[in-house]
Amino acid sequence: MTTTKLDLTGLKCPLPALKTRKALKGLQPSERLEVHCTDPLAIIDIPNLLNEVGDSLVATERDGNRIVFLIEKGHVTT
C-alpha cells in the first residue's frame, strides 16, 4: 500500500483542507495520504472534507501543536 506524505505545517485555514483535497484527487483507491498540519482548525476541517468527498480517516495523532492525519482514498462508485 502506497502512502504519500504531505507537509502542511505552518499553513492556516483554509489552505490545509484545500491542499489535502488537491492531493487526494491524485491518488488511486486504497492509497493513503499522511497529512501533517499545525493549524488547530484542521482537526475540524480535514474530517469534514473527508465526509464530503467520501474518503476515510484511518487515524489522527497529536504531537504538541502538530496534527497528523492518515487518510485512505475511497473507492470510486458508479
C-alpha positions in Angstrom: 0.0 0.0 0.0 1.4 3.4 -1.0 1.4 6.3 1.5 2.1 9.8 0.3 3.2 12.4 2.8 2.0 15.9 2.7 3.6 18.5 5.0 1.3 21.4 5.5 2.9 22.7 8.7 2.7 26.5 9.1 -0.3 26.9 6.7 -3.5 28.4 8.0 -7.2 27.8 7.2 -8.4 27.1 4.5 -5.1 26.0 2.9 -4.7 22.7 4.7 -8.1 21.5 3.6 -7.7 22.8 0.0 -4.2 21.3 -0.4 -5.4 18.0 1.1 -8.4 17.9 -1.4 -6.0 18.5 -4.3 -3.6 15.8 -3.1 -6.4 13.3 -2.7 -7.5 13.8 -6.3 -4.1 12.5 -7.5 -4.4 9.2 -5.5 -5.8 5.9 -6.6 -8.4 4.0 -4.5 -6.9 2.4 -1.4 -3.8 4.6 -1.5 -3.0 6.6 1.7 -2.2 10.2 2.4 -0.4 11.2 5.6 -1.1 14.9 6.2 0.9 16.9 8.8 -0.7 20.2 10.0 -0.2 22.8 12.7 -3.4 24.7 12.1 -5.8 24.0 15.0 -8.8 24.3 12.7 -7.6 21.3 10.6 -8.9 19.0 13.3 -12.4 20.1 12.2 -11.7 20.9 8.5 -10.0 17.7 7.4 -12.6 15.3 8.8 -15.4 17.5 7.3 -13.6 17.4 3.9 -13.4 13.6 4.0 -17.1 13.3 4.8 -17.8 15.5 1.8 -15.6 13.6 -0.7 -16.1 10.1 0.7 -12.5 9.2 1.7 -11.7 7.6 5.1 -9.9 9.0 8.1 -7.8 6.0 9.3 -6.1 7.7 12.2 -5.4 11.1 13.8 -2.5 11.8 16.1 -1.4 14.9 18.0 2.2 15.6 18.9 2.4 19.0 20.5 1.0 21.5 18.1 1.3 19.1 15.2 -1.7 17.1 14.0 -1.1 14.1 11.7 -4.0 12.6 9.7 -3.8 9.3 7.9 -6.3 9.2 5.1 -7.3 6.4 2.8 -8.6 7.2 -0.6 -12.1 5.8 -1.1 -13.3 3.6 -3.9 -15.0 5.1 -6.8 -18.6 4.1 -7.1 -20.6 4.1 -10.3 
